[in-house]
Amino acid sequence: MRHRVAHRKLGRTTEHRLALLRNLCTSLITHERVITTLPKAKELRPFAEHAITLGKRALAADVPEKALHNRRLAAAYFFSGNTNRVPDGGYKRPQAPRTAGVAALDKLFDELASRFADRPGGYTRILKLGVRRGDGAQMALIELLGSESKEAHPEEKKEQKKRGRRFFSRGKKREASEAKATNEEKPKKSSKSSASGKPASGKPTSRPSKKNDSSAAEDQPKARRGKKKEASE
């Protein structure tokens, strides 16, 4: 019996499970909504709300040491920053960009802590999205309260639009090239029809005899299979 066992193992070891929750929490704080499976969303809810509570405590702290202590505790809920980051003022040294964990921590203490300052709890909501096609997993959307008016991943939408334009432009170029090829082939067909005794209008004039056709075919040399295109051209 599993008495007093509160959390789900999610089919992972402890280290793998904590890394998964940190990854999801970083994405949730950064984008304010995440689509994942229902068991993962239910495990992510208390994990992310503990981090938001630490941000509220730092906001309400009177002493700056307490705020710094809560900030260091909340850093364990996200990915760590760059350990090899060069401090500002390095002489001709490239400065590594901040990771998503550092950006999520800054957003938590600058924006989200003040948003949920008057709310005693329940900072997230979970919406069921139905069954995933393929493995039949129950999907869910977990989002922060107050993120209804914000677009999800606006940068990714811009990239998708650019890719779509390039794709459609390639399709138009292909259609134009195919139309040119068909226009070039039409006069060749008409010339062949005139040589066989049929004009471009499609009405046959005088039918040549079968004997003449057989003699003409015997006079022409037989073309190889690989050189059919050259002979037709």
BELFEN-V668114 format. One record per residue. N is the residue number from 1. OMEGA is omega in radians with two decimals (NA if undefined). Layout:
n-><N/N>
omega-><OMEGA/OMEGA>
This chain:
n-><1/2/3/4/5/6/7/8/9/10/11/12/13/14/15/16/17/18/19/20/21/22/23/24/25/26/27/28/29/30/31/32/33/34/35/36/37/38/39/40/41/42/43/44/45/46/47/48/49/50/51/52/53/54/55/56/57/58/59/60/61/62/63/64/65/66/67/68/69/70/71/72/73/74/75/76/77/78/79/80/81/82/83/84/85/86/87/88/89/90/91/92/93/94/95/96/97/98/99/100/101/102/103/104/105/106/107/108/109/110/111/112/113/114/115/116/117/118/119/120/121/122/123/124/125/126/127/128/129/130/131/132/133/134/135/136/137/138/139/140/141/142/143/144/145/146/147/148/149/150/151/152/153/154/155/156/157/158/159/160/161/162/163/164/165/166/167/168/169/170/171/172/173/174/175/176/177/178/179/180/181/182/183/184/185/186/187/188/189/190/191/192/193/194/195/196/197/198/199/200/201/202/203/204/205/206/207/208/209/210/211/212/213/214/215/216/217/218/219/220/221/222/223/224/225/226/227/228/229/230/231/232/233>
omega-><-3.06/3.09/3.05/3.05/-2.92/-2.94/3.12/3.13/3.08/3.10/-3.08/3.02/-3.08/-3.12/3.13/-3.13/3.11/3.09/3.09/-3.12/3.09/3.12/-3.14/-3.14/3.10/3.12/-3.13/-3.14/-3.09/-3.05/3.08/3.00/-3.10/3.04/-3.12/3.11/-3.07/3.09/3.11/3.12/3.12/3.07/-3.13/-3.06/3.13/-3.14/-3.13/-3.12/3.04/3.12/3.12/3.09/3.09/3.07/3.10/3.11/3.11/3.12/-3.11/-3.10/3.12/-3.10/-3.14/3.12/3.11/3.10/3.12/3.12/3.11/3.10/3.11/3.08/-3.13/3.13/3.12/-3.14/-3.13/3.04/3.14/3.14/-3.14/3.13/-3.12/-3.12/3.14/3.12/-3.13/-3.14/3.09/-3.04/3.08/3.10/3.12/-3.11/-3.11/3.12/3.12/-3.13/-3.13/3.13/3.10/3.11/3.11/3.11/3.10/3.13/3.14/-3.07/-3.11/-3.00/-3.00/-3.14/3.11/3.12/-3.10/-3.09/-3.10/-3.11/-3.07/-3.14/-3.14/-3.09/-3.09/3.02/3.14/3.11/3.14/-3.07/-3.14/-3.03/3.10/3.14/-3.14/-3.14/3.10/3.14/3.11/-3.11/-3.12/3.06/3.07/-3.09/3.08/3.08/-3.11/3.13/-3.08/-3.07/-3.09/3.11/3.13/3.07/-3.14/3.14/3.14/3.11/3.11/3.13/3.13/3.10/3.14/3.13/3.12/3.12/3.13/-3.12/-3.11/3.11/3.07/3.12/3.12/3.12/3.11/3.12/3.14/3.13/3.11/3.11/3.10/-3.14/3.12/3.11/3.11/-3.11/-3.08/3.13/3.09/3.13/-3.13/3.12/3.10/-3.13/3.12/3.13/-3.12/3.10/3.12/3.11/-3.12/-3.13/3.10/-3.13/3.14/3.12/-3.13/-3.11/3.06/-3.13/-3.12/-3.14/3.13/3.12/-3.11/3.13/3.12/3.14/3.12/-3.13/-3.10/3.11/3.14/-3.14/3.11/-3.10/-3.09/-3.06/3.12/-3.11/-3.12/-3.14/3.12/3.12/NA>
